[in-house]
Amino acid sequence: MLRVVSLTFIMLLAGVVTAAADPQAGDDLATCRDRQAETQARTMACENLLNANRVTGKDKALALVIHAQALIGKRDYDPAIEALTSAIEFDPDNIGAINVRGVAHEHKGEDDLAMADYNLAIQKRPNFGFAYNNRGTIQLRRGALQSALDDFDLSIKYTPKFLLGWTNRARVRTLMKEYDGAIADFAEAEKIDPTAQQIAANRCTTWGLMGKYDLAFADCNGLIEKQPRNVYAINNRADVSMLKGDLDAALKDYTNVIQISPNNVRAHSGRGQLYERKNDLAQARADYRAAAYSLTKFDEYDVARARATAQARLAALTPQTSAGGPSGRRVALVVGNGAYKNVHALPNPPRDAKLIAGVLHDVGFQTVISVSDLTRDKFFDALKTFADEAEKADWAVVYYAGHGFEIGGVNYLVPVDAKLAVDRDAETQAVALEQVIAAVGAARKVRLVILDACRDNPFAPIMQHTLSLKLVDKGFSNIEPGAGFMVVYAAKHGETAIDGDNGADSPFSTALAREIKEPKVEIRKLFDIVRDDVWSATRHVQQPFTYGSPPGREDFSFVAGK
């Protein structure tokens, strides 16, 4: 419900030690050193210096920090950490580099390493308020409210003009039910920047918890009037409506958020609680599933809290009875998207999907939903229908063939009607892998997603790229599904899969269809064999890759032995 911002990228460089020499105006070194320079220009200047190997010592450290900041903005955390580690070697006292490395570790889900960096920055400069703020966000996610409050106190003490210190402390005070103190902190934040949107958005929540609904709605409504697609403020207004007992208004807002941002964890979790109050348990479970599963290790605090609620309620509402039959019930959704309307068509996916659907039916799957050329709306309809089937099954398998790619750290499957003029359009034009994970997540035992979709991003030549988003032109990114899930890529992350030649099925679908029929092959071993077959058939060009695994206490095979 309450959002805690770690360090904004504008403030990431606070405390970065710059060289003492006076640079010549207008050159790359001057721009790289200039904290007031436009972000993209500064980044380019610093990268020019690094590429030309024109800087050493503290200047090189500074250039590496600016370079790393851009990588963090694109969610390229590993190379960012590598660059920052090099920066610290060149300038061990550059507390900005240490602090930014902590941010990179934090967003990778490596809180212990992040905490070590924040502590080191504070050790080197005990009055470094930005590191206290960042450490406080980790304390808050860990539920250590008093420790978080202490850190935000110190952040405010040493950097009293740092707005996030005040708003973060206000949020902690709200959680601790120190409402008057929270309102006072928001007032101090307004003195720094009366236009900062996080003030009204989060004060709305505090007023709501105080039962002062008119003031709460005034804050949220004022912001939403200016920014009608601000999903954070709409979610907060929905939460206040829930507190007030106006379920219809809350439902309208949660649904609006999901229409704008289909993967929004808070909206799905909130709407799930709403449906549970209405005793519509099937819809509640569907929303909880959409919120419960994450393919990354990091959530902002409010998202983590909503996801944890969804996970707990889903476990409480999920039937525990076993499916009938010696092998349990097995269901599959098979999708082949080829007739794309706005980019080049793919002839193979519908044919590959037909092949796999037939094989699954032959090996005894009780339900095989086989569909082709899905629009985005039809894709979501198919996932909802399949999730209902998966709730009654031990196995749930999704096979998808078609265009797919990664943008901004999220893997997307591409409906045939998608239009992506800008990379940010992916959220509203495509289908996130998390929603497919949610559909198979209803099954009791085997939850398997097979993606024969690591092809070149067809929108890359015409898509406008934004600086803050990573864009992988080829294939998907690596992921980390939770326990009990398997996600199989036809090609390793960042690489492309090969279509069949002259009307033949793709190497991956051919190998998969062949190996599925083999009796007594445990599912983990089966995909190892498929990998080897494809690697050999493509002459070491394409290598399938598997993430996650099914439950470990039982062997699973598509065909039982006689």
N, C-alpha and C positions, 0 to 999 in steps of 0.2 A: 504493500500500500504506500509505503514511504520510500522515496528515491533518495539514495545517497550518491552524489557524484564524487568520483575520485578526482584526479587532477585534470583540468581541461588542458588541451594541447597548447593553448595560448600561454598557460602558466608552467608548462613542463620545463621550460628553459630557465625559469627563475633560479638564480644561484649558479648558473653556468659561468665558470671563470673564463674571462676573455683575455687575450694577450694585451700587453701594455703598449706595444708599438703603435704609432699613428699611421694607419694605412692611407694610401692614395685614394681620394674620393673617386667613386665610380667603378673601381675594379672589383673583381670577385671577392677578394679578401675583405674589402670594406663592407660589401653587402652581406657577406657571411657573418661578419662581426656585429652587424647592425641589428639590434633587438627590435627596432621600430620598422624594419623592412617588411614588405609584403611577404607572406609565408612562402608562396611558391617561388618568388624571386630569390629569397634567401636560401631556400632548399637547393635550387638550381645552382646558385653561386657556390655553395659549399660542396656540392657534388662535382662541379667542374674542378674545384681545387683538388679534391680527392682523386678524381680520374686522371688528372694531369700530374699527380704526386708533387704538388707545388707547396705543400705545407708540412711543417713538422711541429713537434712539441705541443704546446697548449693550443695553438691554432688548429693543428690536426685533430686534437681532442674535441675542440668546439665543432669543427666540420663534421666529425663522426657523430656527435650528439644530434646535430640538426638532421643529418642523414637518417639516424635511427628514429627520430621523431616522425619523419615521413613514413618510415616502414611501419611504425606502430599504428599510424593513421590508416594504413592499408592492412593491418592485422597480420603483418609479416613479422611475428615476434621473435623467431629464432635468429634470423639475420640481424634484427635490431639488437638483440642481446649480445650477439657476437661483436657488432660495431661498438656498442657501449663498453664492453669489456676492454676492447682495444683502446677506446678513449680514456678509460681509467688508467690503463698502463702508461699512456703518454702523459697523463696529468692526474696523479693519484688523489689530489686534493679537490678535484672537480666534483663538488657535491651535487651539482646539477646532473651530471652523467650518472652518478650513483642513484640518485632519486628516480631518474627516468628509467634506468634499468629495473628498478623496483616496480615501476608501472608496467613494464613489459612482462616481467615475471607474474605480476598479479593478473594480468589479462590472459595469461596462459593457464591460469589456475594454480600457479605455484606460489601459494601464499607464504609458505615458510621462507622461500628464497626472497620474495618481495619484502617480507618483514625484516630479513637480515640486511637488505640494502637500505631500507628506511632507517633502521637502527644505526647503520654505519654512517649514513649522512648526518644523523642527529649527533652521533659521537664526534664527528669532525666539526660540526657547527651546531652547538646546542640550541641556538636561537633560530634554527631553520624551520620556519612555521609550515612550509609546504609539506615537508616530510611528516610532521606531526599529523597534518590533515590526512595524508594518504594512509598512514599507519592506523588512524582512527577508523577509516572505512573498512579495513580488514578486521579490526576488533569488533566492529558492528556486525559484519557478516558472521562472525563467530559467536555472536550473541553476548559478547562481553560489553554490556552497555556502559557500565561505569568506566571501564578502561577507555572506551571510545569517547565518552564525555571528557575524560581527563585530557586525551590527546587533542580534541577540538578546542578545549580551553587553552591549551598551550599554542595551538595554531593561531587562535585569535590574539593571544598575548603578544606573540612575536610578529604576526603579520595582520594587524588590525584592519587593514584595508582590503584583505582577501575575502571576497564575498562568500565563497564556498565554505570557509570556516564557519561563518555565522549561520548559513542555511543548513549545513550539516549538523551543527550543534542543535539547531532548532528541531531537526528531525529526531535526533536522539532524545531530546527533552520531551518530544511528543510521545515517543515510545515509552518513556519513563513516566508518562502522565503528568509531567511538569509543564502544563499547558501555558500558564502565564509567562514562564520563562521562555518558552518557544515563541510566543507571540512577540515578546520583547526582542528576541534575536532577529526575527523577521523584520522588525522595525529598524534595527541597526543595519541590516542588509540593505534596506531601502535607501538609507542615507548614502550608501556607497554607490548603488545603481538602482534607482527607482523603476527602471524599465526591465530589470532582469526577470525573465519569465518564470524561473524556478521559485521565486518568492510567492507569487500569487498561486501557482499550481500546488505548492506544498502547504501553504497556509490554509488553503481550501480544506485539506485533510485535517489539519489541526482544529480549525473551527468546527468541522463536522464531528470530530470526536468529543469536542466540548458541548455538543448539542446546539450550537449556534448556527443553524442551517442556513438562515438568510445570509449571514456573512460568508459562510462557506460557498454558497452558490454564487454570490456576488463576485468572489475571487475567481472561481472556475469559469463562470459564464463570461466575465470580462476578457479572460485570456482566450477562450474558445471563439468569441466573436472576432477577435483579431486573427486567430490562427485556427480555422475550422477543422483542420486535419491534425491538430496537436493531440495525438493519442494518449500521451501521458496525462494531460489535463482532463480529457474525456473519461479516462479510467478513474481518475480521482473523483470526478463528479459522480460517476456511477457508484463508487464506493460510498460516497456521502448519501446518495439516494438509498442505498442498502441500509445504511445506519438509520435513516429516517423511516424506513419501512415502505418506501415507494418503489415496489418491485418493477412496475411497468416502466418507470423512468430509467431505472438501472438497466433493465433488459435492453431498452432502446439504445442506451449508450454503449454497453458492452458489445452489442451486435454491430453498432456503427464502427467501433474500433476494429472488430474482426473483418469487416468489409474493407476497411482501409489497410489493415495490417493482419493478414490471415494467420500469421504465426505468433500473434501477440499472447504471451504467456499469461499476463495479468488479466486480460479480458476473458480468456478461456477459463481460467481458474475462478474468476469472479462470477462468470455466467454459470459455471458448474455449481457453485454454491447456491446461486439463485434458483436454478432448476431443482436442486436438492430440496430447497425449502418449499418448492411447489410440488414436491414428490414425483417429479418427472425424472426417475432415476436413470433411465436409458440415455436421455439427453445429457444428464449430469455426467455420467460416465464418459460419454463421447467428448465433452468439453474437458474433463479432467485428463483424458488420454492426450488430447491435443496440447495440453500444458505440461504434461508430466515428463516427457522425454527430451533429453538434451544431447546434442552431439559434440558439445564443447564442455570444458571444465570451468568456465567462468560465467557467472551471472551477476549483474548489478544486484544490489541488496534487495530492492523491491521485487525484482524478477525471481530471485532465489527464494524469497519468502512465499511468493505466489506458487512457484513450482513445488515447493515442499508441501504446501497445503493441498495441491492437486494430487500429489503422489500419495499422501496419507488418506485422503478421501477416496481416491480410486481403489486403494487396497481395502478400505472398509466396505466399499460397495460392490466389489467384484465377487461374483458367486464362486464358491470354493469346491463345488461338486465336480467330479471327474467326468470327462466325456466318455460315452459308451464305446464298446468294442475293444478288442484286444490291442489294436494299434492306435485307438483314439480317432477322433474325427480330424480330417485334414482338408483345408480349403485353400484356394489360390485365386489371386487376381492377376491376370496376364494382360498387359497393355502394349500395343504396338502402334506408335505414332510415326506416320510417314508423310501424310498429305498436308505438309505445312503450307500455310497461306501467304506468309510474309517473308519467308526465306526458302532456300532450296529444299525440295522434297527429298525424302529418303525412301528408296524403293524396298529396302530389306526389312525394316522393323515389323510391318504387319505380317510378313511371311515368317520371320523368326518367332513372333509371338504365337502364330498358329501352330508352328512346330512344337514349341514348349507346352502350349495348352494341351495338345494332343497327347504328349508324353505323360504329363501329370495325370490326365484322365486315365490313361492306360495303366499307370502304376497304382491306381486306387484312390485318388483324391475324390472325396464325395462331392465337392462343389468346386468347379473351375469356372470363374467368371472371365470370359475372354472378350476384350473390347479393343477397338482400333480407332485411331484418328480422333482422340478426345480433345474437345475444347476445354478451357480451364474450368468452366462450370460443370461440364460433364465429368471431368477428372475428379473434382471434389465429390460429386454425386456418387461416382463409382467407389471412391474410398470410404464414404459413409456406409454404403450398402455392404461393402466388404467387411468393414469393422463390425457390423452387426452379425455377420456370419462368423467372424473370427472369435467373437465372444463365446460361441458355442463349440469351439474347436480346440484341439491340442496343438495342431500345426496351423500356422498362417504364413503363406508364401506370396510375395509380390514379385513378379518378373516384369521389368520395364525395358522396352527397346525404343529408342528415339533420340532426339537431341537432349543433351544435358550438360550443365557446366556449373562452375562455382563463381559467385560474386560476393564480395564482402564477407567472406568466411562462411557463407551459406551455400549448400548444394541445392540446385534446382533441376527439376524435370520440366520439360518444355511442352506445353499444350500446342495444338496445331494452330490456334488463333492468336498466339502471343505476338506482341509488338513491343520491342525494347529499344526505344529511341535513346534512352539514358539508362545507365546501369542500375540506377535506383528503381526503375520500373519493374525489376525482377520480382520484388515483393508482391506486386499486385497483378503481374502478368503470368507468372510461372507458379509451380507447385513445389514448395520446399520439401526436402527429404524428411525433415522432422515430421511432417504430416503423414507421410507414408509409414514412417516408424510408428507413429501413433496408431495407425490402422492395424498393423500386425501386432501391436502391443497388447491387443485384447486377447490373444491366444494364451493358452496355459503353459505351453512347453517350448515348441520351436517357433521362433519369430525370425523369419528370413526375408531379406530384400535383395533381389538380384538386379543389378543395373548394367544392362548391355547398352550403355549410353555415353561412353567416354569419347565423344566425337568433338571435333573443333566447334567452338562457339560460333554459330552462323551469324550472330548479330555483331560480332567484334568489329568488322570493317566499317559499320555504319553507326555503331553505338557511341554516344558521348560518354566519356569516362570522367568520373569525379575524383578529385585528388584523394578524398578520404576513404575510398573503397578500393580494396584489392580486387583485381579482375584476372581470373585465370582463363586464357584463351583456349586452352586445351584441357578437356576432361574435368574431373572433379578434384576437390581437395581431400586430404586425408581427414578421417573422422575418428571418434572414439565412442562407439555405441555402448550403452549400458549392459550390465550382466544379462545374459539370456537372449541377446540379439546377435544376429549375423547380418552383415552387409557385404555383399560380394560385388566387386567392380569387374567389368569385362577387361579393363586395363588399369594399370597402376595409376595412382593419382597424378594429375598433370600430364597424362599421356592419352593417346586416342586409340579407340578400337577400330578394327578393320571390318568393313562390310564384305559380304561374299561377292565373288566375281561372276559375271554372266548369269545372274539369276540364282546363284547358289546361296545357301544359308551362310550366315557369318561364321567364322571359325569358332567363336565362343559358343553360340547357340548350338552348333553342330556337336562340339565336344560335350556340352552340358546334356543335350538330349541323349547322346550315346551313353554317358556314364550314369545318368539317373536310372536307367533300366537295369543296371548291374545289381544283383542281389547281395545283401550283407555288406555293403560298403558304407561305413560310418560317414556321416555327413561332413565332418571336418576333413577326413581323408579324401572324400569325393571331390571336394573343391581343390585340394592339392593336386589330384590327378588331372582335373580340368585345366588347372594352371599349366601343368607340364605339357598337356596335349596342345594347348593353344600356343605356348611358347615354341614348341617344336613345329607346329603347322605353319606358323607365321615367320619361321626362320629367325627367331629371337627378336621380333619386332614388337609383339604384343604380349604383355604379361599380366594376367588377371591378378587381383589382389583381394584378400579377405580381411575384414575387420570384425572384431568381436567373436563370440562363440556361443553355442547353445548351452543349456545347463550341463554341468560336468558329471553328475552322478548317474547319468543314463546315456546309453548309446542310441543314436537315431540314424536310421537309414531309410531311403525312399522305398526300397524293396526288401522285405524281410527274407531271410533264407528259409529254405524248405527243410 
